[in-house]
Amino acid sequence: MKNFKRIIIWTLIPVVIELIGLLCLNLFYFNGDANFSIKKVDISSKQAEHKIKVKIPEYAEQIKVASSGNYISYYDGQSLHVVDTIKNDEKEVNLENELSYYTWNLDTDNMFIAEKTSTGGNSSNLKFESYDAKRDEIYPLKNLDKNQDLSILLPDDSYEVKRVAFSGPSNVVYVMSLGNEETNGRIYRIDVMIRMNLVNFGRCRLGNIAAVNDENGDEIIYEDRTYNRIRTGRGRVIATGENAMHYLLNTDENNNIYIGNGENNKVNKIFISNLDVDKRKVYTLPSYVNKNNIYITRDRKIYVDNPEAGEVKELTTGKVTKYDGKLISLYEYGIVSQDGNKIVNSLF
């Protein structure tokens, strides 16, 4: 019996010591009145809003910027080069054929590439690829129904891809190609399954293109430069241009269509419309501005570039952002410009 009591006592001693220790910690270390605060640190935005300073060669051309600002790209006449602006690390994208056109996707760090391949004689094909900058991988666009590379036979060798428009949520791409005869332009629609069809539109000289995506699906918007109209792929007229020239500037994420009004490629009014042409908003500019100096962002902001002053003004708020050198592009967090042989940025 005595041995049993000793066992009980020696078992209880460490338990009592542990309880006393926990009580001391609670009284003196974990003060009952202590306040704890948890703060969420958004490292993604800090990383995105980084300073950009990248050197490029003098012969660099077709300089473009991913919407995130994480990558800039240029063409050296043979290969595409992609620079990670955070790590300042450069990759070379080897092309098997002649580059016809390339651009960054709307909201990813992926690139859409169109190459032109010769089929002999006076004929050529368009071949399309996607480049994933994060993985440094390039892969051909394949028709998922037929499991074969997408290829488009061009009418003749003079045709090149001139513009590309993305629809947004539906992941549809519109590709416009032009040859020597500008009235024979073509627009191709490539859907998410990499199926292609030719868009039917009236015979005209094509200008800029853009795309919207509403409850009725995606739709191409294009400039009819022959008759001075802004039209849709389904035959509707958005703007007639009866009193001046109309220029398609862009579309935004809410399917608004931005149309410049003016003469000789200069604009003094901006109409904001949609497929319901009865609803329209108008901005009047203080002076005529070259249409190429007007930037419409996906988040519905209008920026006007003043190259002489080296500044960009946001139209609705009046906020001015200065930049160095020549403006290259706008991206999600600011402006990218070329200052000599350096690509730099200015944050909004």
C-alpha positions as CSV (number, residue, x, y, z in Angstrom):
1,M,0.0,0.0,0.0
2,K,2.9,2.3,0.9
3,N,4.5,1.6,-2.5
4,F,1.2,2.5,-4.2
5,K,1.1,5.8,-2.4
6,R,4.6,6.6,-3.3
7,I,3.8,6.0,-7.0
8,I,0.8,8.3,-6.8
9,I,2.8,11.1,-5.2
10,W,5.7,10.9,-7.6
11,T,3.2,10.9,-10.5
12,L,1.4,14.0,-9.2
13,I,4.6,16.0,-8.6
14,P,5.5,16.7,-12.3
15,V,1.8,17.4,-13.0
16,V,1.8,20.0,-10.2
17,I,5.1,21.5,-11.4
18,E,3.7,21.8,-15.0
19,L,0.5,23.5,-13.7
20,I,2.5,26.0,-11.7
21,G,4.7,26.8,-14.7
22,L,1.7,27.4,-16.9
23,L,0.2,29.7,-14.3
24,C,3.4,31.7,-14.2
25,L,3.5,32.0,-17.9
26,N,-0.1,33.2,-18.0
27,L,0.5,35.8,-15.3
28,F,3.8,37.2,-16.3
29,Y,4.4,36.4,-20.0
30,F,1.0,35.9,-21.7
31,N,-0.5,39.0,-20.0
32,G,-4.2,38.6,-19.9
33,D,-4.6,42.2,-21.1
34,A,-2.3,41.8,-24.1
35,N,-3.7,42.7,-27.5
36,F,-2.7,40.9,-30.6
37,S,-3.2,42.3,-34.1
38,I,-2.8,40.4,-37.4
39,K,-2.0,42.5,-40.4
40,K,-2.3,41.1,-44.0
41,V,0.7,42.1,-46.1
42,D,-0.1,42.2,-49.8
43,I,3.2,41.1,-51.3
44,S,1.7,40.6,-54.8
45,S,1.0,44.3,-55.3
46,K,4.4,45.3,-54.0
47,Q,6.0,42.9,-56.4
48,A,3.8,44.2,-59.3
49,E,4.5,47.8,-58.5
50,H,8.2,47.5,-58.9
51,K,10.6,49.8,-60.7
52,I,11.6,48.7,-64.2
53,K,15.0,49.4,-65.6
54,V,16.0,47.1,-68.5
55,K,18.7,47.7,-71.1
56,I,17.9,46.8,-74.7
57,P,20.1,46.9,-77.9
58,E,19.9,49.8,-80.3
59,Y,18.4,47.5,-83.0
60,A,15.5,46.4,-80.8
61,E,12.1,46.9,-82.5
62,Q,8.5,46.0,-81.8
63,I,8.9,46.7,-78.1
64,K,5.9,45.6,-76.1
65,V,4.9,45.2,-72.4
66,A,2.8,42.5,-70.6
67,S,-0.2,44.0,-68.8
68,S,1.3,43.0,-65.4
69,G,4.6,44.9,-66.2
70,N,6.5,41.7,-65.2
71,Y,7.8,41.2,-68.8
72,I,8.9,43.4,-71.7
73,S,9.7,42.0,-75.1
74,Y,11.3,43.0,-78.3
75,Y,12.3,41.6,-81.8
76,D,15.8,41.7,-83.1
77,G,15.0,40.7,-86.7
78,Q,15.3,37.0,-86.1
79,S,14.2,36.1,-82.5
80,L,11.8,37.5,-79.9
81,H,13.5,38.4,-76.6
82,V,11.6,38.4,-73.3
83,V,13.0,40.2,-70.2
84,D,11.7,39.5,-66.7
85,T,11.6,43.0,-65.3
86,I,11.7,41.8,-61.7
87,K,14.8,39.5,-62.0
88,N,16.2,41.4,-65.0
89,D,16.6,38.0,-66.6
90,E,16.4,37.7,-70.4
91,K,15.1,34.7,-72.5
92,E,15.2,34.2,-76.2
93,V,12.1,32.8,-78.0
94,N,13.4,31.0,-81.1
95,L,11.1,31.2,-84.1
96,E,11.1,28.6,-86.8
97,N,9.6,30.9,-89.4
98,E,9.2,34.6,-90.3
99,L,7.5,36.6,-87.6
100,S,4.3,38.3,-88.8
101,Y,2.9,39.7,-85.6
102,Y,3.0,39.2,-81.8
103,T,1.3,40.7,-78.8
104,W,0.7,40.1,-75.1
105,N,-2.6,38.7,-74.0
106,L,-5.0,40.9,-72.1
107,D,-4.5,39.8,-68.5
108,T,-1.9,37.1,-68.5
109,D,1.9,36.8,-69.0
110,N,1.3,34.8,-72.2
111,M,2.1,36.0,-75.7
112,F,0.2,35.4,-78.9
113,I,2.5,34.8,-81.9
114,A,1.7,34.7,-85.6
115,E,4.4,33.2,-87.9
116,K,4.3,33.1,-91.7
117,T,5.4,29.9,-93.4
118,S,6.0,29.5,-97.1
119,T,4.1,26.8,-99.0
120,G,5.9,27.4,-102.3
121,G,5.2,29.8,-105.2
122,N,3.3,32.9,-104.1
123,S,1.4,31.2,-101.2
124,S,1.9,31.4,-97.4
125,N,0.3,30.0,-94.3
126,L,-0.2,31.6,-90.9
127,K,0.9,29.5,-88.0
128,F,-0.1,30.5,-84.4
129,E,1.7,29.9,-81.2
130,S,1.4,30.8,-77.5
131,Y,4.4,31.6,-75.3
132,D,4.2,31.3,-71.5
133,A,6.7,33.7,-70.1
134,K,6.6,32.3,-66.6
135,R,7.5,28.8,-67.8
136,D,9.6,29.9,-70.7
137,E,7.6,27.5,-73.0
138,I,6.3,28.0,-76.5
139,Y,3.6,25.7,-78.0
140,P,1.6,25.7,-81.2
141,L,-2.2,26.4,-81.1
142,K,-3.9,23.1,-81.9
143,N,-7.4,22.6,-83.0
144,L,-8.8,20.5,-80.1
145,D,-11.4,18.7,-82.3
146,K,-8.9,17.6,-84.9
147,N,-5.8,17.6,-82.7
148,Q,-3.8,19.4,-85.4
149,D,-1.9,22.6,-85.5
150,L,-4.0,25.6,-86.6
151,S,-2.9,26.9,-90.0
152,I,-4.5,29.5,-92.3
153,L,-3.8,29.6,-96.0
154,L,-3.3,33.3,-97.1
155,P,-4.6,34.6,-100.4
156,D,-1.0,35.6,-101.4
157,D,2.4,36.2,-99.9
158,S,1.8,40.0,-99.4
159,Y,-0.6,39.3,-96.5
160,E,0.5,40.0,-93.0
161,V,-1.2,40.1,-89.6
162,K,-1.8,43.7,-88.8
163,R,-3.9,43.7,-85.7
164,V,-5.2,41.3,-83.0
165,A,-8.2,41.7,-80.7
166,F,-9.1,39.7,-77.6
167,S,-12.7,39.3,-76.5
168,G,-11.8,38.8,-72.8
169,P,-13.9,36.2,-70.8
170,S,-14.8,34.0,-73.8
171,N,-11.1,33.7,-74.8
172,V,-11.8,34.4,-78.4
173,V,-9.1,36.0,-80.6
174,Y,-9.8,38.0,-83.7
175,V,-6.9,38.2,-86.2
176,M,-6.9,40.8,-89.0
177,S,-4.6,40.3,-92.0
178,L,-4.0,42.7,-94.9
179,G,-2.3,42.4,-98.3
180,N,-1.3,44.9,-101.0
181,E,-4.9,45.5,-101.8
182,E,-6.3,47.0,-98.6
183,T,-9.9,46.4,-99.7
184,N,-9.3,42.6,-99.5
185,G,-8.5,42.4,-95.8
186,R,-9.6,39.4,-93.8
187,I,-10.6,38.9,-90.2
188,Y,-10.3,35.4,-88.6
189,R,-12.1,34.3,-85.4
190,I,-10.3,31.7,-83.3
191,D,-12.3,30.3,-80.3
192,V,-11.2,28.7,-77.1
193,M,-11.2,25.3,-78.8
194,I,-8.8,26.7,-81.4
195,R,-11.4,26.5,-84.1
196,M,-11.2,29.1,-86.8
197,N,-13.7,30.7,-89.1
198,L,-13.7,33.7,-91.4
199,V,-15.7,36.7,-90.3
200,N,-18.1,38.0,-93.0
201,F,-18.2,41.7,-93.5
202,G,-18.8,44.1,-96.4
203,R,-16.0,44.8,-98.9
204,C,-14.2,47.8,-97.4
205,R,-10.8,49.1,-96.3
206,L,-10.3,47.9,-92.8
207,G,-9.0,50.1,-90.0
208,N,-8.6,49.3,-86.3
209,I,-10.4,46.3,-84.7
210,A,-11.6,45.6,-81.1
211,A,-13.9,43.1,-79.5
212,V,-16.7,42.9,-76.9
213,N,-18.2,40.1,-75.0
214,D,-21.8,40.4,-73.7
215,E,-24.7,38.1,-73.0
216,N,-25.0,37.4,-76.7
217,G,-21.4,36.2,-76.9
218,D,-18.3,37.8,-78.4
219,E,-18.5,40.3,-81.3
220,I,-15.9,42.0,-83.4
221,I,-16.0,45.8,-83.8
222,Y,-14.1,47.3,-86.7
223,E,-13.5,50.5,-88.6
224,D,-14.9,50.7,-92.1
225,R,-12.5,53.3,-93.6
226,T,-14.2,53.2,-97.0
227,Y,-17.6,54.5,-95.8
228,N,-16.4,56.1,-92.5
229,R,-18.4,53.8,-90.3
230,I,-17.8,51.9,-87.0
231,R,-19.5,48.5,-87.5
232,T,-20.0,45.2,-85.7
233,G,-19.4,41.7,-87.1
234,R,-23.1,41.1,-87.1
235,G,-23.8,44.0,-89.4
236,R,-24.8,46.8,-87.0
237,V,-23.5,50.4,-87.4
238,I,-22.3,51.9,-84.1
239,A,-21.2,55.3,-85.6
240,T,-21.8,56.8,-89.0
241,G,-19.3,59.6,-89.1
242,E,-21.6,62.0,-90.9
243,N,-20.0,65.2,-89.6
244,A,-16.4,64.1,-89.1
245,M,-14.1,61.1,-89.3
246,H,-14.7,58.4,-86.7
247,Y,-11.8,56.3,-85.2
248,L,-12.2,53.2,-83.2
249,L,-10.0,53.6,-80.1
250,N,-10.7,50.5,-78.0
251,T,-13.1,48.7,-75.8
252,D,-13.1,48.0,-72.1
253,E,-14.0,45.2,-69.7
254,N,-17.6,46.4,-69.5
255,N,-18.1,46.2,-73.3
256,N,-18.0,50.0,-73.8
257,I,-16.8,51.1,-77.2
258,Y,-14.6,54.2,-77.4
259,I,-14.8,56.2,-80.6
260,G,-12.7,59.2,-81.5
261,N,-14.3,62.0,-83.5
262,G,-12.2,64.4,-85.6
263,E,-10.1,64.8,-88.8
264,N,-6.8,63.7,-90.2
265,N,-6.1,61.1,-87.5
266,K,-6.7,63.7,-84.8
267,V,-9.5,63.7,-82.3
268,N,-11.2,66.4,-80.3
269,K,-14.2,64.3,-79.0
270,I,-14.4,60.8,-77.5
271,F,-17.8,59.0,-77.7
272,I,-18.3,56.1,-75.2
273,S,-21.0,53.8,-76.5
274,N,-22.0,50.2,-76.5
275,L,-24.1,47.9,-78.6
276,D,-27.1,49.8,-77.5
277,V,-26.3,52.9,-79.5
278,D,-28.9,55.0,-77.8
279,K,-26.8,55.2,-74.7
280,R,-23.7,57.4,-75.3
281,K,-21.4,59.6,-73.3
282,V,-19.2,62.3,-74.8
283,Y,-15.9,63.8,-73.7
284,T,-14.7,67.0,-75.4
285,L,-11.0,67.5,-75.4
286,P,-9.5,71.0,-75.0
287,S,-7.6,70.6,-78.3
288,Y,-7.1,68.1,-81.1
289,V,-5.0,65.0,-80.1
290,N,-3.4,62.4,-82.4
291,K,-5.5,59.3,-82.0
292,N,-2.4,57.2,-81.4
293,N,-1.8,59.3,-78.2
294,I,-5.1,58.2,-76.6
295,Y,-5.0,55.0,-74.5
296,I,-8.1,53.2,-73.2
297,T,-7.5,50.7,-70.4
298,R,-9.5,47.6,-69.6
299,D,-10.7,49.3,-66.3
300,R,-12.5,52.1,-68.2
301,K,-9.8,54.8,-67.9
302,I,-8.9,57.3,-70.6
303,Y,-5.3,58.5,-70.8
304,V,-4.0,61.2,-73.1
305,D,-0.3,61.4,-73.9
306,N,1.5,64.7,-74.4
307,P,4.8,63.6,-76.0
308,E,6.3,67.1,-76.0
309,A,5.8,67.5,-72.2
310,G,6.6,63.8,-71.4
311,E,3.4,63.3,-69.4
312,V,0.2,61.4,-69.5
313,K,-3.1,62.8,-68.2
314,E,-6.0,60.7,-67.0
315,L,-9.1,62.3,-68.5
316,T,-11.7,61.9,-65.7
317,T,-9.5,62.7,-62.7
318,G,-7.0,65.1,-64.3
319,K,-4.1,63.2,-62.7
320,V,-0.8,63.7,-64.6
321,T,2.0,61.2,-64.6
322,K,5.4,62.2,-65.9
323,Y,7.7,59.8,-67.8
324,D,11.2,59.9,-69.4
325,G,11.9,59.4,-73.1
326,K,9.4,58.0,-75.5
327,L,6.2,56.3,-74.3
328,I,6.0,52.6,-75.3
329,S,2.9,51.4,-73.5
330,L,0.6,51.7,-70.5
331,Y,0.3,48.7,-68.2
332,E,-1.7,47.9,-65.0
333,Y,0.4,50.1,-62.7
334,G,1.8,52.8,-64.8
335,I,3.7,53.8,-68.0
336,V,6.6,52.1,-69.7
337,S,8.9,54.3,-71.8
338,Q,12.2,54.1,-73.7
339,D,14.9,56.4,-72.5
340,G,17.9,55.9,-74.8
341,N,18.8,52.2,-74.6
342,K,16.9,51.7,-71.4
343,I,13.3,50.6,-70.8
344,V,12.0,52.3,-67.6
345,N,8.6,52.8,-65.9
346,S,6.7,55.5,-64.1
347,L,4.0,54.5,-61.6
348,F,0.6,56.1,-61.7
